Amino acid sequence: MSSSLPNSRPVEADVLERIKKIVGPKGCVTDPAEIEPHCVSWRDNWKGWVPLVVKPANTAELAEVVKVCAETGTAIVPQGGNTGLTGASQPHDDGSEIIVSTSRMNAIRDVDLANDTMTVEAGCILQSIQSAADEHNRLFPLSLAAEGSCQIGGNLATNAGGTQVLRYGNTRALVLGVEVVLPDGRIWDGLRSLRKDNTGYDLKQYFIGSEGTLGIITAAVLKLFPKPTDVQTCFVAVRDVAAAVELLGNARAIVGDQVTTFELIQRYGVEMTVRNVPGVVDPMEQAHDWYVLMEIAGQGAPGTLAADVEQCLAQGFEAGIVVDAVIAANRAQAQSMWAIREKIPEAQNHEGASIKHDVSVSISRIPEFIDKACERLDAAFPGCRPVAFGHVGDGNIHFNIGQPAGTDGEAFYKLYPDVNKVVHDLISQMNGSISAEHGLGRLRMHEAERYKSDVELDVMRAIKTTLDPGNIMNPGKVVSIARPEAPDV
């Protein structure tokens, strides 16, 4: 999927030379073979082309690059680990943009254990941050499938969610301060490590979740937490989706916010993962329609929470909402349970074409959404195979619609707009979100314009045009803005 920007023209050669001089040979990628991986998404076939990938060594260099781009009207696509799912970090195909990668800006600047904070640069790999926190006997709780390659700058720019939002919140809840290069090249140093600062607008929140359309995050102050010393993981078969929601309430009544993870998994998701991913096994002998992967973590001695988990499950059995359960006896068994949840997207690739959704509704309305969505999709596209899974603890359901068995995948992909409309119309009617954690990028930008109110869109465009009047920061993503003609240089 590629396209050109309106009012665009290829970046002039002299502009490229000015930028190259700023970052030096180590900061430039000009070989088309090396540029190409930056221009292609790892999923969903987003693809474009740029004449230059820039890799500044530090914030000052990046700021100088942006100043040249602001002066010349050169569009910038900020890029971290390139693991996004909505085309936000891929360029268009007209050569009117450059990619600015933060990969060389990967230092951990400071660890303050008394304040429980870590200051990191945008290019730090998420897993490296987790490991650094672990070395200090702390936890940085953001956790997602791409953590071995995604960068924290991209996590912030997309307000990444992950599997522990239930307890710790989205990425924006894990950040105290940020450093940002603005669209005019100025540097805003907002690296405050304060938990209370009531001196006006909370400016960092404009940039977190903006997908690089308002500026480039170059560093951040992150919150650290006590490292759990007791973790109990269980795989639970529940009567239905409503029972899963009830079980969540019961668990939180017993252990409070020690419920760290609560993931819903449909039977079809288990079946196709066991079938298609080597080493994944079903932890239960008997099949059930719905499951929950639940994890409870705390600071007590190992095994301290076992009695609470058993109490929660016993209450569930007695109430008829739990029909079977397996408690992990060790970390290896827990990881085996996690493999089922984490490998569902990979497994679905082996089942043919699928149309993917990342939606959210109020937790109480999850059963209604899944029931109605499946009913409407079956009526409109007989034989389609919905797979519902995800973070039921925070209302975020990944709802992927597989092609009917034995049909043509390409033909099913052509139904993308129609399938989307069924799912997203229902989400809108339920006052939910059509993108819970993946962002808008290019994939959902126009859909968001269909479902958001005129007031919301006016405010979003006002913020964008005020901070980035030249529309050089990731144009054509998140919110549509008419791009001015590039100035003569």
QUICOR-V51124 format. One record per residue. OMEGA is omega in degrees with one decimal (none if undefined). BURIAL is # if it has 24 or more other C-alpha atoms within 12 Angstrom, else .. Layout:
[[OMEGA/BURIAL] [OMEGA/BURIAL]]
//
This chain:
[[-178.0/.] [179.7/.] [177.2/.] [175.1/.] [174.1/#] [178.6/.] [-177.6/.] [173.7/#] [-178.1/#] [178.5/#] [-178.7/#] [-177.3/#] [-178.4/.] [175.8/.] [178.1/#] [-180.0/#] [177.4/.] [-178.9/#] [179.0/#] [-179.7/#] [-179.1/.] [-172.3/#] [179.3/#] [-176.3/.] [-178.9/.] [-176.5/.] [-177.2/#] [170.3/#] [-177.8/#] [179.1/#] [-178.4/.] [-179.8/.] [178.5/.] [177.8/.] [-171.0/#] [-179.6/#] [177.6/#] [-173.1/#] [-175.1/#] [177.7/#] [-179.9/#] [177.7/.] [173.8/.] [165.5/#] [171.4/.] [-174.6/#] [176.5/#] [-179.6/#] [174.2/#] [177.2/#] [-174.1/#] [167.7/#] [-176.8/#] [179.9/#] [-179.3/#] [-179.9/#] [-176.3/#] [-176.7/#] [-179.1/#] [177.2/#] [-179.9/#] [-179.7/#] [178.8/#] [175.9/#] [-178.6/#] [177.8/#] [177.4/#] [179.5/#] [178.2/#] [-178.8/#] [-173.2/#] [-178.6/#] [-179.4/#] [-177.0/#] [-176.5/#] [170.4/#] [176.7/#] [-177.6/#] [173.8/#] [-178.4/#] [178.4/#] [-179.6/#] [-177.4/#] [-173.4/#] [-176.6/#] [178.5/#] [-177.1/#] [-176.0/#] [174.6/#] [178.0/#] [168.8/#] [-170.8/#] [-175.2/#] [178.0/#] [-178.0/#] [-175.7/#] [164.8/#] [173.0/#] [172.5/#] [-179.1/#] [179.5/#] [-169.9/#] [-180.0/#] [-179.5/#] [-167.8/#] [-179.2/#] [166.2/#] [-171.5/#] [-173.9/.] [169.6/.] [-179.1/#] [-175.0/.] [178.2/.] [179.2/.] [-176.5/.] [177.6/#] [174.6/#] [178.1/#] [-172.9/#] [174.5/#] [-169.1/#] [-176.7/#] [178.8/#] [174.8/#] [-177.8/#] [-178.9/#] [177.6/#] [177.4/#] [177.0/#] [-179.0/#] [178.7/#] [176.4/#] [-179.2/#] [178.8/.] [178.6/.] [179.7/.] [177.3/.] [179.0/#] [162.5/#] [-161.4/#] [179.1/#] [-176.0/#] [178.6/#] [-170.5/#] [-175.0/#] [-170.9/#] [177.8/#] [-178.7/.] [179.9/#] [-179.3/#] [-175.1/#] [177.0/#] [176.5/#] [176.6/#] [178.6/#] [-176.5/#] [179.5/#] [-175.2/#] [-175.0/#] [-179.1/#] [179.7/#] [-168.3/#] [-176.8/#] [178.9/#] [-178.6/#] [-177.7/#] [-169.4/#] [179.9/#] [175.7/#] [-178.5/#] [-177.1/#] [177.6/#] [-176.7/#] [-173.6/#] [175.9/#] [-178.4/#] [178.4/#] [169.7/#] [-172.8/#] [166.7/#] [-177.0/#] [-176.6/#] [175.9/#] [178.1/#] [175.0/#] [178.3/#] [172.6/#] [177.4/#] [177.3/.] [-176.8/#] [176.6/#] [-179.6/#] [-176.1/#] [173.6/.] [176.6/.] [178.8/.] [-172.9/.] [-174.6/.] [176.8/.] [-177.4/.] [177.0/.] [-169.0/.] [-177.8/#] [-176.4/#] [175.2/#] [-173.7/#] [175.9/#] [-178.2/#] [-177.5/#] [176.9/#] [175.5/#] [-178.1/#] [-178.4/#] [-177.4/#] [-179.0/#] [176.3/#] [-177.7/#] [178.5/#] [-178.6/#] [170.1/#] [-175.5/#] [175.7/#] [171.9/#] [-176.5/#] [175.4/#] [179.7/#] [-179.8/.] [179.2/#] [175.3/.] [-180.0/#] [178.5/#] [-178.2/#] [178.1/#] [177.8/#] [-168.1/#] [171.5/#] [-178.1/#] [-176.0/#] [-179.3/#] [-177.2/#] [177.5/#] [178.2/#] [177.1/#] [178.5/#] [178.6/#] [178.7/#] [177.4/#] [178.8/#] [-180.0/#] [-179.2/#] [-179.3/#] [176.3/#] [-177.9/.] [-173.4/.] [176.8/#] [-176.0/.] [173.2/#] [169.4/#] [-174.2/#] [-176.2/#] [177.1/#] [-171.6/#] [178.4/#] [179.1/#] [177.1/#] [-177.5/#] [-179.6/#] [176.7/#] [177.3/#] [-176.7/#] [-175.4/#] [178.2/#] [176.3/#] [-177.0/#] [-168.4/.] [-176.5/.] [-178.9/#] [176.1/.] [178.7/.] [-177.7/#] [176.1/#] [-177.6/#] [-177.5/#] [-180.0/.] [-176.5/.] [-179.4/.] [175.9/.] [-173.9/#] [-174.0/#] [-179.8/#] [171.5/#] [169.0/#] [-175.6/#] [176.4/#] [178.8/#] [-175.3/#] [179.5/#] [-174.0/#] [-177.9/.] [176.4/.] [178.7/.] [-178.6/.] [-177.3/#] [-174.4/.] [-176.8/#] [-178.9/#] [179.2/.] [177.6/#] [179.5/#] [178.0/#] [-179.9/.] [-179.5/#] [179.1/#] [176.6/.] [179.0/.] [176.8/#] [-177.8/.] [-178.8/.] [179.3/.] [179.7/.] [175.2/#] [-179.3/#] [175.7/#] [-179.9/#] [174.6/#] [176.6/#] [-179.1/#] [-179.7/#] [-179.3/.] [-176.2/.] [179.5/.] [178.5/.] [176.8/.] [178.8/#] [176.5/#] [176.1/#] [179.8/#] [-178.7/#] [178.4/#] [-178.6/#] [-172.3/#] [-175.0/#] [-179.6/#] [179.8/#] [178.0/#] [-178.7/#] [-177.3/#] [176.6/#] [-179.8/#] [-175.7/.] [-178.7/#] [-176.6/#] [174.8/#] [178.7/#] [-165.7/#] [177.8/#] [178.7/#] [-169.0/#] [174.6/#] [173.1/#] [172.9/#] [-176.5/#] [-177.8/#] [-175.5/#] [178.8/#] [-179.9/#] [179.5/#] [-179.7/.] [-176.4/#] [179.8/#] [-176.3/.] [-179.6/.] [179.2/#] [-179.8/#] [-177.6/.] [179.5/#] [179.3/#] [178.3/.] [-176.6/.] [-175.6/.] [-174.5/#] [177.5/.] [177.3/.] [-172.0/#] [178.5/#] [173.0/#] [179.7/#] [176.3/#] [174.1/#] [-164.2/#] [-177.0/#] [179.6/#] [177.1/#] [174.6/#] [-175.7/#] [179.6/#] [169.6/#] [-170.6/#] [-174.1/#] [-175.3/#] [-179.8/#] [178.7/#] [174.1/#] [-178.6/#] [176.1/.] [-179.5/.] [-178.4/.] [-177.5/.] [-179.7/.] [178.0/.] [179.3/.] [178.7/#] [-180.0/.] [177.5/.] [-175.6/#] [-178.5/#] [-177.0/.] [177.6/.] [177.7/#] [-176.0/#] [178.2/#] [-176.5/#] [-173.0/#] [173.1/#] [178.2/#] [178.5/#] [179.5/#] [178.4/#] [-179.2/.] [178.2/#] [179.5/.] [-179.6/#] [178.9/#] [175.2/#] [-172.8/#] [-176.2/#] [-177.4/#] [-179.2/#] [-177.9/#] [-178.8/#] [173.3/#] [-174.1/#] [-172.4/#] [-173.3/#] [-176.8/#] [175.4/.] [178.1/#] [178.6/#] [178.0/#] [-173.8/.] [179.2/#] [178.1/#] [176.6/.] [-179.7/.] [178.5/.] [-178.5/.] [178.3/.] [-179.6/.] [179.3/.] [-179.7/#] [178.4/#] [177.9/.] [-178.3/.] [-175.7/#] [177.6/#] [-178.0/.] [-173.9/#] [-175.7/#] [177.9/#] [-179.2/#] [179.0/#] [-176.4/#] [176.0/#] [-178.1/#] [-179.8/#] [178.2/#] [173.2/#] [-179.9/#] [-175.5/#] [178.3/#] [175.4/#] [-177.3/.] [179.4/#] [175.7/.] [177.7/.] [179.9/#] [174.1/.] [-178.9/.] [none/.]]
//
